[in-house]
Amino acid sequence: MNVMSEAAAAATAPSDTEVGSYFVANYPPFSTWTSGAVVDAAEPALAVPATDGVPLGLYLHIPFCRKRCHFCYFRVYTDKNAAEVQSYLDVLGREWELYAEQPAIAGRPLDFIYFGGGTPSFLSVRQLRGLVDRLSAVSPWSTASEITFECEPGTLTEPKLRAIRDMGVTRLSLGVEHFDDHVLELNGRAHRSTEIFRAYEFARSIDFPQINIDLIAGMLGETDAKWQDAVERTVALDPDSVTIYQMELPFNTTISSDRLRGAGQFQETVAPWATKRRWVDEAFAALERAGYTVGSAYTAVKHPGRTRFVYRDRLWQGADLAGLGVASFGHVNGVHMQNLDSWGAYAQAIEEGRIPLNRAYRPTDEERLIRELVLQLKLGSIRPDYFQAKYGVNVRERFTDPFASLAEDGFLSESSPERVRLSREGLLRVDSLLPRFFLPAHTDIRYT
């Protein structure tokens, strides 16, 4: 394995945590998507049958929270009453009915389902059951190989957890983020550590097939000692999988707003990237000692043979996804699309019988190839024969220069016709490396 010099490391990634997007969620960048492509690309894509063999997933954006976290950049609401929440759920159900009428969706079985937010567990048991009954009446969920449900620990009660389990949820994802109450408070989290342990204990007792714990390295107030304690508590709980993100500061967060204005309560420096990478590395090492396997830049799993993340893997291989809810993202018949991002416009479109799209993008074959390549690199390795079979492209030859630069900087541990593998150091900073594979038109532009 090549050893990267400090100079090379400094040249390949920012040191301070500045305002802006770091995490690469898709390609091409969202800033290239346009409203004009809704008519030119998205609507035609929905109007024709899907390609045989492409899996279909369903994403449900539940945009309600008890509080807005100071690092949150999603479309969420903290001021809606029960009647308004129910109105949104009714619109969500109607949106799925409209999708089911589209030739690209009609009659297709669901392979995976994801409840995201916001806070899906914000909903009451009655609201959850009503929503699931309406959605599953349109398209049965019995074929889904995975149903993921995101939770905020403080919103979970025993009856609610039982209802979530009865819905068929196979992967419960607990947004723990940290175990230190001061860190949780400082970052605007609504829950506290006692709620984490209570929710986890009961969730484990009712046999969810997979329980995932989310952590964030580098939250405001983080220290070496507090991070080590968080890792130790996570290992002690023995979840099926652990997801660890490095704190970033997209433009539309409270912390970012204060820092850009040079005023407000959030002037505290966020840990530099080198420190966050070290913390994640320490966590991965501790998890590996406890029997876990690192499966991506963000995840470690206890039993790789039976613990999967279907939602992630399908999307990173080009699956279709119907994204329901305000500002939600989808991908159908090769076209990226996003819903209207304001409550009123989103609801009005559905009431008028229209799929509520705001912007879209139809990537070229080359862009589709790059998208799958960069996303799958987040798994730590890629198999060139996958891309040869699907796209007829030898990626090691097509991307000679980017792969050579990764090797030169010490970010590759293997490069052969069978597999290209990132080193641990490369994996820990993978999002900063992926733009090396972008087309020239997509470099040095705003990601979102």
Secondary structure by P-SEA (a helix, b strand, c coil): cccccaaaaaaccccccccccccccccccccccccccccccaaaaaaccccccbbbbbbbbbcccccccccccccccccccaaaaaaaaaaaaaaaaaaaacccccccccccccccccccccccaaaaaaaaaaaaaacccccccbbbbbbccccccaaaaaaaaaacccbbbbccccccaaaaaaacccccaaaaaaaaaaaaaacccbbbbbbbcccccccaaaaaaaaaaaaaacccbbbbbccccccccaaaaaaaacccccccccccaaaaaaaaaaaaaaaaaacccccccccccccccccccaaaaaaaabbbbbccccccccccccccccccccaaaaaaaaaacccccccbbbbcaaaaaaaaaaaaaaaccccaaaaaaaccccccccaaaaaaaaaaaccccccccccccccaaaaaaccccccccccccccccccc
